[in-house]
Amino acid sequence: MQPLLDVKNLEVKLSKRQGTTTLVDGVSFSVYPSESFGIVGESGCGKSLSALSVMRLISYPLNISGGEIIFNGQDLMKLPPKQMRTVRGKEISMIFQEPMTSLDPIFTIENQLMEILQIHFKNMPRNVMLEKIHDVLKKVGIAQVERVIASYPHQLSGGMLQRVMIAMAMICEPKLLIADEPTTALDVTIQAQILALMNDLKENFSASIVIITHDLGVIAETCQRVAVLYAGQVVEQASVSDIFNNPMHPYTRGLLKSVKALGKREKKLYSISGMVPAMDNIGEGCRFYERCDHAGEECLALQDLYESEPGHICRCIKSKEGRI
């Protein structure tokens, strides 16, 4: 099966007075039709930058300096801006973090949904647009549609705003939906509803979904495969089952140890020591070296991805040699 989205060796750089810093370094992943694919890692690992690059929403002082982004058989990097605007929002949509800041505060929900349809379906009659708006809002679980479309963003709750954001992303029935931290700042009850909703939308719209998160619980609930990012690189990629049952990279193991199951009576929560390193001060060796309990001299050499078994890749020399 051909992937719907195939990102190959993506590189994003930040321009500064002193030169450039590579923030995303050779990231590659594929997303197949009707698949949910997860990208997980701490803040500052390059997850959102990778997603914004797929949407071609990177602007100076950031720039996409290398790689290919193949979507539905065409390289998005080669599309002129005008043609890219016909893809963005219609073929590929994105749910941004923090819906309160992503929605325009001076327009009603109806105005903002209507604008999307006016851009992508210029000849669609207004009554058909209104019917489509009502339909998509009902599909995301909004019962009082008339009240919601007449409201401004500040008049709606966080959970309702997140549903509106999902409706905006799905209204053109895109082939690919990118959800950047879709459950951030929501209480656990609303989180569960949003995750169930996204699973339903994947079935109803036959869309592929890329979910970006730091929460492995979200990944377990929604995804079939997952890529673990650290300091701008993919350090492990496999099926969700393999990641949870047979993690290979020490960073992945650390993330999993940080998740606590209900009912376990432990006095101290586990946390990975240290922080993600500054990207302008990185050597060629393992980027997790300073925080890793298994680090040795061989880890200071260049670390390449290797395939431990079909579909499971990892970037750790000690794991490759079976020493952790």
C-alpha positions as CSV (number, residue, x, y, z in Angstrom):
1,M,0.0,0.0,0.0
2,Q,1.3,3.5,-0.9
3,P,1.5,6.0,2.0
4,L,-0.9,9.0,1.9
5,L,1.9,11.1,3.4
6,D,5.6,10.3,3.1
7,V,8.0,12.6,4.9
8,K,11.6,12.0,3.9
9,N,14.6,13.5,5.7
10,L,12.8,16.6,6.8
11,E,15.2,19.4,7.9
12,V,14.1,22.7,9.5
13,K,16.6,25.4,10.4
14,L,16.5,28.6,12.4
15,S,18.4,31.6,11.0
16,K,20.3,33.7,13.6
17,R,22.9,36.4,13.5
18,Q,25.5,33.8,14.5
19,G,24.5,31.4,11.7
20,T,21.8,28.7,11.6
21,T,20.6,26.0,14.0
22,T,19.0,22.8,12.9
23,L,15.8,22.2,14.9
24,V,14.4,19.2,12.9
25,D,17.2,16.9,11.7
26,G,16.4,14.2,9.1
27,V,12.9,13.3,10.4
28,S,11.2,10.6,8.2
29,F,7.8,8.9,8.7
30,S,4.9,7.7,6.6
31,V,1.2,7.8,7.2
32,Y,-1.1,5.3,5.3
33,P,-4.7,5.8,4.2
34,S,-7.2,5.5,7.2
35,E,-4.4,5.2,9.7
36,S,-3.8,7.0,12.9
37,F,-0.1,7.8,13.4
38,G,1.3,9.3,16.6
39,I,4.3,11.6,17.1
40,V,5.4,11.7,20.8
41,G,8.1,13.5,22.8
42,E,8.8,16.2,25.3
43,S,8.3,19.9,24.5
44,G,11.1,21.2,22.3
45,C,11.6,17.9,20.4
46,G,10.4,19.2,17.1
47,K,6.9,17.6,17.0
48,S,4.9,20.8,16.1
49,L,7.6,22.1,13.8
50,S,7.4,18.8,11.8
51,A,3.6,19.2,11.5
52,L,3.8,22.8,10.5
53,S,6.3,21.9,7.9
54,V,3.8,19.4,6.4
55,M,1.3,22.3,6.2
56,R,4.0,24.6,4.8
57,L,3.3,27.1,7.6
58,I,7.0,27.7,8.4
59,S,8.2,31.3,7.9
60,Y,11.4,33.3,8.5
61,P,13.5,33.0,10.6
62,L,12.5,29.3,10.2
63,N,12.9,27.6,6.9
64,I,12.5,24.1,5.5
65,S,16.1,23.5,4.4
66,G,15.9,19.9,3.2
67,G,13.8,16.8,2.6
68,E,10.6,15.9,0.8
69,I,7.0,16.0,1.8
70,I,5.1,13.7,-0.5
71,F,1.3,13.9,-0.1
72,N,-1.0,11.9,-2.3
73,G,1.7,11.4,-4.9
74,Q,2.9,15.0,-5.2
75,D,5.8,16.8,-3.5
76,L,4.3,19.7,-1.4
77,M,7.7,21.4,-1.3
78,K,7.5,22.0,-5.1
79,L,4.0,23.5,-5.0
80,P,3.8,27.3,-5.5
81,P,2.1,29.2,-2.6
82,K,-1.2,29.7,-4.4
83,Q,-1.5,26.0,-5.2
84,M,-0.5,25.0,-1.7
85,R,-3.4,27.1,-0.4
86,T,-5.8,24.9,-2.3
87,V,-4.4,21.8,-0.5
88,R,-4.1,23.4,3.0
89,G,-7.5,23.3,4.7
90,K,-9.1,21.1,2.0
91,E,-6.8,18.1,1.5
92,I,-4.8,18.5,4.7
93,S,-6.3,20.2,7.8
94,M,-4.8,20.9,11.2
95,I,-6.2,21.2,14.7
96,F,-3.9,23.7,16.4
97,Q,-3.0,23.9,20.1
98,E,-5.2,26.0,22.4
99,P,-8.4,26.7,20.4
100,M,-9.1,29.9,22.4
101,T,-6.0,31.5,20.8
102,S,-6.5,29.8,17.4
103,L,-10.0,31.2,16.8
104,D,-10.6,34.8,15.9
105,P,-12.2,36.6,18.9
106,I,-14.1,39.2,16.8
107,F,-16.1,36.8,14.6
108,T,-18.8,34.3,15.4
109,I,-18.3,30.6,15.0
110,E,-20.6,30.7,11.9
111,N,-18.5,33.4,10.3
112,Q,-15.3,31.4,10.8
113,L,-16.8,28.2,9.5
114,M,-18.4,30.0,6.5
115,E,-15.1,31.6,5.6
116,I,-13.5,28.1,5.1
117,L,-16.3,27.0,2.7
118,Q,-16.2,30.3,0.8
119,I,-12.4,29.9,0.2
120,H,-12.6,26.3,-1.0
121,F,-16.1,26.1,-2.5
122,K,-16.6,29.5,-4.2
123,N,-19.8,28.5,-6.1
124,M,-21.6,26.7,-3.2
125,P,-24.9,28.4,-2.4
126,R,-25.1,29.9,1.1
127,N,-28.0,27.7,2.2
128,V,-25.9,24.6,1.3
129,M,-23.0,26.0,3.3
130,L,-25.2,26.5,6.3
131,E,-26.5,23.0,6.0
132,K,-22.9,21.7,5.8
133,I,-22.0,23.7,8.9
134,H,-24.9,22.3,10.9
135,D,-24.1,18.8,9.8
136,V,-20.4,18.9,10.8
137,L,-21.1,20.5,14.2
138,K,-23.6,17.7,14.9
139,K,-21.0,15.1,13.9
140,V,-18.6,16.5,16.5
141,G,-21.2,16.1,19.2
142,I,-22.6,19.7,19.4
143,A,-26.3,19.5,20.2
144,Q,-27.3,23.2,20.4
145,V,-26.0,24.1,17.0
146,E,-27.9,27.4,16.6
147,R,-26.6,28.7,19.9
148,V,-23.0,27.7,19.1
149,I,-22.8,29.2,15.6
150,A,-24.1,32.5,16.9
151,S,-21.5,32.6,19.7
152,Y,-18.1,34.2,19.9
153,P,-15.2,32.0,21.0
154,H,-15.1,33.6,24.6
155,Q,-18.7,32.5,25.1
156,L,-17.9,28.8,24.8
157,S,-16.2,26.3,27.1
158,G,-12.8,24.8,26.4
159,G,-14.3,21.4,25.4
160,M,-16.8,23.1,23.1
161,L,-14.1,25.2,21.5
162,Q,-12.1,22.0,20.8
163,R,-15.1,20.5,19.1
164,V,-15.5,23.6,17.0
165,M,-11.8,23.4,16.0
166,I,-12.2,19.8,15.0
167,A,-15.4,20.8,13.0
168,M,-13.4,23.5,11.2
169,A,-10.7,21.0,10.4
170,M,-13.1,18.4,9.1
171,I,-15.7,20.6,7.3
172,C,-13.9,20.1,3.9
173,E,-13.6,16.3,4.5
174,P,-9.8,16.3,4.2
175,K,-7.8,13.2,3.5
176,L,-5.3,14.0,6.3
177,L,-6.0,15.6,9.7
178,I,-3.1,16.7,11.9
179,A,-4.0,17.2,15.5
180,D,-1.5,19.1,17.6
181,E,-2.0,18.3,21.3
182,P,-5.8,17.9,20.8
183,T,-6.5,17.3,24.5
184,T,-4.3,20.0,26.0
185,A,-5.9,22.0,28.9
186,L,-9.0,19.8,28.9
187,D,-10.3,17.9,31.9
188,V,-10.1,14.1,31.8
189,T,-13.8,13.6,31.0
190,I,-13.6,16.0,28.0
191,Q,-10.3,14.4,26.9
192,A,-12.0,11.0,26.7
193,Q,-14.9,12.4,24.7
194,I,-12.5,14.2,22.3
195,L,-10.4,11.0,21.7
196,A,-13.5,9.0,21.1
197,L,-14.7,11.6,18.7
198,M,-11.5,11.6,16.7
199,N,-11.7,7.8,16.4
200,D,-15.3,8.1,15.2
201,L,-14.3,10.8,12.7
202,K,-11.6,8.6,11.2
203,E,-14.2,6.0,10.6
204,N,-16.9,8.4,9.3
205,F,-14.7,10.4,7.0
206,S,-12.1,7.7,6.1
207,A,-9.4,10.2,7.0
208,S,-5.8,9.6,8.1
209,I,-4.9,11.3,11.4
210,V,-1.5,12.4,12.7
211,I,-1.7,13.0,16.5
212,I,1.1,15.1,18.1
213,T,1.3,14.7,21.9
214,H,3.5,14.2,24.9
215,D,0.9,11.9,26.4
216,L,1.4,8.2,25.8
217,G,-2.1,7.5,27.0
218,V,-3.5,9.5,24.1
219,I,-1.2,7.5,21.7
220,A,-2.5,4.2,23.2
221,E,-6.1,5.2,22.8
222,T,-6.0,6.4,19.2
223,C,-3.0,5.3,17.2
224,Q,-1.7,2.2,15.3
225,R,1.9,3.4,14.9
226,V,4.1,5.9,16.6
227,A,7.3,7.8,16.1
228,V,9.3,9.0,19.2
229,L,11.1,12.3,18.7
230,Y,13.9,13.6,20.8
231,A,16.0,16.8,20.1
232,G,14.8,17.0,16.5
233,Q,15.4,13.4,15.5
234,V,13.3,10.2,15.4
235,V,14.9,7.9,18.0
236,E,12.3,5.1,17.7
237,Q,9.4,4.2,15.5
238,A,7.2,1.1,15.6
239,S,3.6,-0.1,16.1
240,V,2.0,1.1,19.3
241,S,1.9,-2.5,20.6
242,D,5.7,-2.8,20.1
243,I,6.5,0.6,21.7
244,F,4.5,-0.3,24.8
245,N,5.6,-4.0,25.1
246,N,9.1,-3.9,23.7
247,P,10.6,-0.3,23.8
248,M,14.2,-0.3,22.5
249,H,15.5,3.2,23.1
250,P,16.2,4.4,26.7
251,Y,14.3,7.6,26.0
252,T,11.1,5.7,25.1
253,R,11.6,3.6,28.2
254,G,11.8,6.7,30.3
255,L,8.6,8.1,28.8
256,L,6.8,4.9,29.5
257,K,8.1,4.7,33.1
258,S,6.7,8.3,33.6
259,V,3.2,7.0,33.0
260,K,1.6,5.6,36.1
261,A,-1.3,3.1,36.1
262,L,-4.2,3.5,38.4
263,G,-4.0,1.3,41.5
264,K,-0.2,1.3,41.7
265,R,0.9,2.5,45.1
266,E,4.3,4.1,44.5
267,K,5.7,6.8,46.8
268,K,7.6,8.7,44.1
269,L,6.8,9.5,40.5
270,Y,9.5,8.7,38.0
271,S,10.9,11.5,35.8
272,I,13.7,11.6,33.3
273,S,16.5,13.7,34.8
274,G,17.7,16.9,33.0
275,M,16.1,18.7,30.0
276,V,16.1,18.5,26.2
277,P,19.4,20.0,25.1
278,A,19.7,23.4,23.4
279,M,19.8,22.6,19.6
280,D,22.7,25.0,19.0
281,N,25.0,23.0,21.3
282,I,24.6,19.4,20.0
283,G,27.4,17.0,19.0
284,E,27.2,14.2,16.5
285,G,26.7,11.5,19.2
286,C,23.5,10.4,21.0
287,R,21.5,13.5,21.9
288,F,20.1,11.7,24.9
289,Y,23.6,11.0,26.3
290,E,23.5,13.5,29.2
291,R,20.2,12.1,30.5
292,C,20.7,8.4,29.9
293,D,21.4,5.8,32.6
294,H,23.1,3.5,30.1
295,A,25.4,6.0,28.4
296,G,29.0,5.0,27.6
297,E,31.9,6.2,25.4
298,E,30.5,4.5,22.3
299,C,27.4,6.7,22.6
300,L,29.5,9.8,21.7
301,A,29.8,8.4,18.1
302,L,27.3,9.0,15.4
303,Q,24.1,7.1,16.1
304,D,22.2,5.7,13.1
305,L,18.7,4.3,12.9
306,Y,18.7,0.5,12.7
307,E,15.8,-2.0,12.2
308,S,15.5,-4.4,15.1
309,E,12.6,-6.2,13.5
310,P,10.3,-5.4,10.5
311,G,8.7,-2.0,11.1
312,H,10.6,-1.3,14.4
313,I,13.5,1.1,14.1
314,C,15.7,2.6,16.8
315,R,18.6,5.0,17.2
316,C,20.7,3.4,20.0
317,I,24.0,1.5,19.6
318,K,23.7,-0.2,23.0
319,S,20.2,-1.4,22.2
320,K,21.4,-2.7,18.9
321,E,24.1,-4.8,20.6
322,G,21.6,-6.0,23.2
323,R,23.3,-4.4,26.1
324,I,20.3,-2.7,27.6
